Amino acid sequence: MIENRLQALRALLEEQKLDAVVVTKEVNLYYFSGFRGDDTALVITADKALLVTDNRYTVQAAQQAPLFELVEQTEGLWTKVAETVKKLGCQRVGFEGGAMVFDTYHRLASLLTGVDFTTSLNLDALRTIKDEEEIRCIREACRIADAAFNDALTFIHAGVTEIEVAARLEQVMRQEGSEKPSFDTIVASGLRGSMPHGTATAKAIGTGEFVTMDFGAKYRGYCSDITRTIVVGHASDRQREVYDAVLDTQEKVLTQIRPGQKGYDIDHYARVNLQKYGLDQYFGHGLGHSLGLEIHEAAPRLAKRNSDTLLAPGMLVTDEPGVYIPEWGGLRIEDTVLVTATGCERLTTSAKKLIEIF
């Protein structure tokens, strides 16, 4: 898999007429080399792949990045990177403009005298379509999240706090093999359900309240993302109406996720469906985002803007319509979804029917 990723990166270098690229973003260090650590850079040319790090990581890098020549630095990472680039005779070198902070760029550029170091590359775009190993890791991350949700159904009750629910979700994900949560766990109950990103607080969950849980696991660096909303006690008629509208929209969206579709068309489809229930004005965020090594990746997106990427097999998106009504509450239902050759596959498989907990 690493060989294929390097091949794609080298094709980009050739297209941009570059002699090399300096890779510094941690998830891209991992993606292109297999190495998982910080204070490291990759220097990749048409025929060489070098990993520059210090003695804390040399043993680890040798094990995790066998395709790379190790270069140990002792007097500063950027000094050694510049020395390596010059030793290779590179004249035009690219960098990750979206990831490298200005001070680092300025420092490295000052060391690369005589080298054209002005081409910013978006290496994240090379991660848009996931390979078999990536999909396997994301499937496992989704399995872990599903297990945590099923456990939470045995734990949640009136009087337990949102923080306690979040802690339980994260504990079970760890026990199931997660490295850590893929983002800050969201647990929003009652009126707080009207906040799409209502991270868990010390609020006690009350009887008759919606509880929205948005969480995910990380497995071998890859993220999952799931949201489920339940009711503690009996659901009111209004809660059932709103829940059914969101669920109907979320499930209908799954019929639209397929190769050749554009994200903004699917987002529009969801809004039109919510409009039938008079709820579209309470859905303010985008319908979905890509995910992988990062919980929010640049493309594809299911949203009103910047979402004209054509879906293709191997892409991952979330399907997460929600309704957020001020002074009433709200809910969201979300799955991690894989685009397949003929449509899509839901990777998070937890039940989506309205669950009442007594």
C-alpha positions as CSV (number, residue, x, y, z in Angstrom):
1,M,0.0,0.0,0.0
2,I,2.8,2.4,0.9
3,E,4.4,1.8,-2.6
4,N,1.1,2.9,-4.3
5,R,0.9,6.0,-2.2
6,L,4.5,7.0,-3.0
7,Q,3.8,6.4,-6.6
8,A,0.8,8.8,-6.5
9,L,2.9,11.4,-4.7
10,R,5.7,11.1,-7.2
11,A,3.2,11.5,-10.1
12,L,2.2,14.8,-8.4
13,L,5.9,15.9,-8.2
14,E,6.3,15.2,-11.9
15,E,3.1,17.1,-12.8
16,Q,4.3,20.1,-10.7
17,K,7.9,19.8,-12.1
18,L,9.3,19.5,-8.6
19,D,12.5,17.7,-7.6
20,A,11.2,16.8,-4.1
21,V,8.6,17.5,-1.5
22,V,9.0,18.0,2.3
23,V,6.2,16.3,4.2
24,T,5.6,17.5,7.7
25,K,1.9,17.0,8.6
26,E,1.7,14.1,11.0
27,V,-1.1,12.2,9.4
28,N,0.7,12.5,6.0
29,L,3.9,11.3,7.6
30,Y,2.0,8.2,8.6
31,Y,0.1,7.9,5.3
32,F,3.2,8.0,3.1
33,S,5.7,6.1,5.3
34,G,3.9,4.1,8.0
35,F,5.7,6.0,10.7
36,R,3.7,7.4,13.6
37,G,5.5,10.0,15.6
38,D,6.2,13.8,15.7
39,D,9.3,16.0,15.2
40,T,9.9,14.3,11.9
41,A,9.9,15.2,8.2
42,L,9.9,13.2,5.0
43,V,12.0,14.2,2.0
44,I,10.6,12.4,-1.1
45,T,12.1,12.6,-4.6
46,A,11.4,10.7,-7.8
47,D,13.7,7.9,-6.7
48,K,14.5,8.4,-3.0
49,A,12.5,8.4,0.2
50,L,14.1,9.7,3.4
51,L,12.8,10.1,6.9
52,V,14.5,12.7,9.1
53,T,14.1,12.3,12.8
54,D,16.0,12.1,16.1
55,N,17.3,9.2,18.2
56,R,14.0,9.0,20.1
57,Y,12.4,7.6,17.0
58,T,15.1,5.8,15.0
59,V,14.3,2.3,16.2
60,Q,10.5,2.9,15.8
61,A,11.0,4.5,12.3
62,A,13.1,1.5,11.2
63,Q,10.3,-0.8,12.1
64,Q,7.4,1.2,10.8
65,A,8.9,2.8,7.7
66,P,11.1,0.1,6.1
67,L,10.9,1.7,2.6
68,F,12.6,4.9,3.9
69,E,16.2,5.7,4.4
70,L,16.7,7.0,7.9
71,V,18.5,10.3,8.5
72,E,19.2,11.1,12.1
73,Q,19.3,14.7,13.2
74,T,21.2,15.9,16.2
75,E,21.3,19.7,15.7
76,G,17.8,20.6,14.7
77,L,15.2,19.0,12.4
78,W,15.0,21.9,9.8
79,T,18.8,22.2,9.6
80,K,19.0,18.5,8.8
81,V,16.1,18.7,6.3
82,A,17.8,21.6,4.5
83,E,21.1,19.7,4.5
84,T,19.4,16.6,3.1
85,V,17.6,18.5,0.3
86,K,20.8,20.2,-0.8
87,K,22.8,17.0,-0.7
88,L,20.3,15.5,-3.1
89,G,20.8,18.4,-5.4
90,C,17.2,19.4,-5.5
91,Q,16.4,22.8,-7.1
92,R,12.6,23.0,-6.9
93,V,11.0,21.7,-3.7
94,G,7.4,21.6,-2.6
95,F,5.9,21.8,0.9
96,E,2.5,21.4,2.6
97,G,1.3,25.0,2.7
98,G,-1.9,24.1,4.5
99,A,-0.1,22.4,7.3
100,M,3.3,24.2,7.8
101,V,3.1,27.2,10.1
102,F,4.6,30.5,8.9
103,D,7.6,30.5,11.3
104,T,8.6,27.0,10.2
105,Y,8.3,27.8,6.6
106,H,10.3,31.0,7.1
107,R,13.0,29.1,9.0
108,L,13.3,26.3,6.4
109,A,13.2,28.7,3.4
110,S,16.1,30.7,5.0
111,L,18.1,27.5,5.2
112,L,17.3,26.5,1.6
113,T,19.3,29.2,-0.1
114,G,19.5,28.7,-3.8
115,V,16.5,26.4,-3.8
116,D,13.1,27.3,-5.2
117,F,10.9,26.6,-2.1
118,T,7.7,28.4,-3.1
119,T,5.3,25.6,-4.3
120,S,2.6,24.7,-1.9
121,L,1.0,21.3,-2.4
122,N,-2.2,19.8,-1.0
123,L,-1.2,16.3,-0.2
124,D,-4.4,15.7,1.6
125,A,-6.1,15.3,-1.7
126,L,-4.2,12.1,-2.4
127,R,-6.0,10.6,0.6
128,T,-9.5,11.1,-0.8
129,I,-10.0,7.6,-2.0
130,K,-9.2,5.0,0.6
131,D,-7.4,1.7,-0.1
132,E,-8.3,-1.7,1.2
133,E,-6.2,-1.4,4.4
134,E,-7.6,2.0,5.2
135,I,-11.2,0.8,4.8
136,R,-10.4,-2.2,7.0
137,C,-9.2,0.1,9.7
138,I,-12.3,2.4,9.4
139,R,-14.6,-0.7,9.5
140,E,-13.0,-1.7,12.8
141,A,-13.2,1.9,14.2
142,C,-17.0,1.8,13.3
143,R,-17.4,-1.6,15.0
144,I,-15.8,-0.2,18.2
145,A,-18.2,2.8,18.1
146,D,-21.2,0.6,17.6
147,A,-20.2,-1.6,20.6
148,A,-19.9,1.6,22.8
149,F,-23.4,2.7,21.8
150,N,-24.9,-0.7,22.6
151,D,-23.2,-0.6,26.0
152,A,-24.4,3.0,26.6
153,L,-28.0,1.8,26.3
154,T,-27.4,-0.3,29.5
155,F,-25.8,2.6,31.3
156,I,-27.9,5.7,30.6
157,H,-30.7,6.6,33.1
158,A,-32.4,9.6,34.5
159,G,-29.9,11.4,36.8
160,V,-26.7,10.3,35.2
161,T,-24.7,13.3,33.8
162,E,-23.6,13.9,30.3
163,I,-20.0,13.7,31.3
164,E,-20.6,10.3,32.8
165,V,-22.1,9.1,29.6
166,A,-19.2,10.5,27.6
167,A,-16.7,8.8,29.9
168,R,-18.6,5.5,29.6
169,L,-18.6,5.7,25.8
170,E,-14.8,6.4,25.8
171,Q,-14.0,3.7,28.3
172,V,-15.8,1.0,26.3
173,M,-14.2,2.2,23.1
174,R,-10.8,1.8,24.7
175,Q,-11.7,-1.6,26.0
176,E,-12.7,-2.6,22.4
177,G,-9.4,-1.5,21.0
178,S,-9.7,2.3,20.3
179,E,-6.5,4.3,20.6
180,K,-8.5,7.3,21.7
181,P,-11.7,9.2,20.7
182,S,-11.6,10.5,17.2
183,F,-12.9,13.9,18.5
184,D,-14.3,15.4,21.7
185,T,-17.3,13.3,22.6
186,I,-20.6,15.2,22.3
187,V,-23.5,14.3,24.7
188,A,-26.3,16.9,24.7
189,S,-29.5,16.3,26.5
190,G,-32.8,18.3,26.9
191,L,-32.6,21.9,25.8
192,R,-28.8,21.5,25.1
193,G,-29.8,19.2,22.2
194,S,-30.3,22.4,20.1
195,M,-26.5,22.8,20.1
196,P,-25.1,20.7,17.3
197,H,-21.7,20.5,19.0
198,G,-22.8,20.5,22.6
199,T,-19.9,18.7,24.2
200,A,-20.7,16.8,27.4
201,T,-21.3,18.8,30.6
202,A,-22.1,18.1,34.3
203,K,-25.8,18.5,33.5
204,A,-27.9,15.6,34.8
205,I,-30.1,13.9,32.2
206,G,-33.8,14.3,33.0
207,T,-36.8,12.1,32.3
208,G,-38.5,12.8,29.0
209,E,-35.3,14.3,27.4
210,F,-33.6,13.5,24.1
211,V,-30.0,12.5,24.6
212,T,-27.8,13.0,21.5
213,M,-24.5,11.2,21.5
214,D,-21.9,12.0,18.7
215,F,-18.7,10.1,19.1
216,G,-16.1,8.0,17.4
217,A,-13.2,5.7,17.8
218,K,-9.7,5.8,16.4
219,Y,-8.2,2.5,15.2
220,R,-4.6,2.5,13.8
221,G,-5.0,6.2,13.2
222,Y,-8.4,5.9,11.4
223,C,-11.6,7.5,12.6
224,S,-15.2,6.5,12.9
225,D,-18.1,8.9,13.4
226,I,-21.6,8.1,14.7
227,T,-24.5,9.9,16.2
228,R,-27.5,8.4,17.9
229,T,-30.3,10.1,19.8
230,I,-32.4,8.3,22.4
231,V,-35.1,9.3,24.9
232,V,-35.0,8.7,28.6
233,G,-38.6,7.8,29.5
234,H,-41.5,8.0,27.2
235,A,-41.2,10.1,24.0
236,S,-43.7,12.9,23.5
237,D,-45.7,13.0,20.3
238,R,-43.6,16.0,19.1
239,Q,-40.4,14.2,19.8
240,R,-41.6,11.3,17.7
241,E,-42.6,13.5,14.9
242,V,-39.3,15.3,14.8
243,Y,-37.3,12.1,15.2
244,D,-39.2,10.3,12.4
245,A,-38.6,13.3,10.1
246,V,-34.8,13.2,10.7
247,L,-34.6,9.4,10.4
248,D,-36.6,9.5,7.2
249,T,-34.2,12.1,5.8
250,Q,-31.1,10.2,7.0
251,E,-32.2,6.9,5.4
252,K,-33.4,8.5,2.1
253,V,-29.9,10.2,1.8
254,L,-28.4,6.7,1.8
255,T,-30.2,6.0,-1.5
256,Q,-28.5,9.0,-3.0
257,I,-24.9,8.3,-2.0
258,R,-23.3,6.7,-5.1
259,P,-20.6,7.2,-7.6
260,G,-21.1,10.3,-9.9
261,Q,-23.2,12.2,-7.4
262,K,-22.1,15.7,-6.2
263,G,-22.1,16.6,-2.6
264,Y,-24.2,19.7,-2.9
265,D,-27.0,17.8,-4.8
266,I,-27.2,15.3,-1.9
267,D,-27.2,18.0,0.7
268,H,-30.0,19.8,-1.2
269,Y,-32.0,16.6,-1.4
270,A,-31.9,16.3,2.4
271,R,-33.1,19.8,2.9
272,V,-36.0,19.4,0.5
273,N,-37.0,16.3,2.4
274,L,-36.9,18.1,5.8
275,Q,-38.9,20.9,4.2
276,K,-41.8,18.5,3.8
277,Y,-41.9,18.4,7.6
278,G,-41.5,22.1,8.1
279,L,-38.1,21.5,9.7
280,D,-35.5,22.6,7.1
281,Q,-35.0,25.9,8.8
282,Y,-33.6,24.1,11.9
283,F,-30.9,22.3,10.0
284,G,-28.0,24.7,9.8
285,H,-24.8,22.6,9.2
286,G,-23.7,20.6,6.2
287,L,-25.1,17.1,5.7
288,G,-21.8,15.3,5.8
289,H,-18.0,15.4,5.6
290,S,-15.2,13.0,4.6
291,L,-13.2,11.2,7.2
292,G,-10.2,9.0,7.5
293,L,-6.9,9.8,9.3
294,E,-8.7,13.1,10.3
295,I,-12.2,13.3,11.5
296,H,-12.9,16.1,9.0
297,E,-11.1,15.8,5.7
298,A,-11.3,18.3,2.9
299,A,-13.2,16.3,0.3
300,P,-15.7,15.0,-0.5
301,R,-18.2,17.0,1.5
302,L,-22.0,16.9,1.4
303,A,-22.8,20.6,1.9
304,K,-24.2,23.7,0.2
305,R,-20.7,25.1,-0.7
306,N,-17.3,23.7,-1.8
307,S,-18.8,20.3,-2.4
308,D,-18.7,19.6,-6.2
309,T,-16.4,16.6,-5.9
310,L,-17.9,13.7,-7.8
311,L,-18.3,10.7,-5.4
312,A,-16.3,7.7,-6.3
313,P,-15.8,4.2,-4.9
314,G,-13.5,4.2,-1.9
315,M,-14.6,7.6,-0.6
316,L,-16.0,7.9,2.9
317,V,-18.7,10.4,4.0
318,T,-20.9,10.9,6.9
319,D,-24.7,11.2,6.6
320,E,-25.9,13.3,9.5
321,P,-29.0,15.4,9.1
322,G,-30.2,17.1,12.3
323,V,-32.9,19.4,13.7
324,Y,-32.0,21.9,16.4
325,I,-34.9,24.0,17.8
326,P,-34.1,26.8,20.2
327,E,-35.7,26.4,23.6
328,W,-37.0,22.9,22.7
329,G,-34.0,20.8,22.0
330,G,-32.9,18.7,19.0
331,L,-31.4,15.6,17.6
332,R,-29.1,14.2,15.0
333,I,-28.7,10.8,13.4
334,E,-25.4,10.0,11.7
335,D,-23.6,7.1,10.0
336,T,-20.2,6.6,8.5
337,V,-20.8,5.6,4.9
338,L,-18.5,4.0,2.3
339,V,-19.1,4.8,-1.4
340,T,-19.1,1.5,-3.3
341,A,-19.1,0.7,-7.0
342,T,-22.9,0.5,-7.1
343,G,-24.0,2.7,-4.2
344,C,-23.0,2.9,-0.6
345,E,-22.5,0.8,2.5
346,R,-23.3,1.9,6.0
347,L,-20.3,1.1,8.2
348,T,-21.9,2.1,11.5
349,T,-24.7,-0.4,12.0
350,S,-26.3,0.5,15.4
351,A,-30.1,0.6,15.5
352,K,-31.7,3.8,14.4
353,K,-35.3,3.4,15.5
354,L,-36.3,5.6,18.3
355,I,-35.2,4.0,21.6
356,E,-36.9,4.8,24.9
357,I,-34.9,4.0,28.0
358,F,-36.7,3.4,31.3
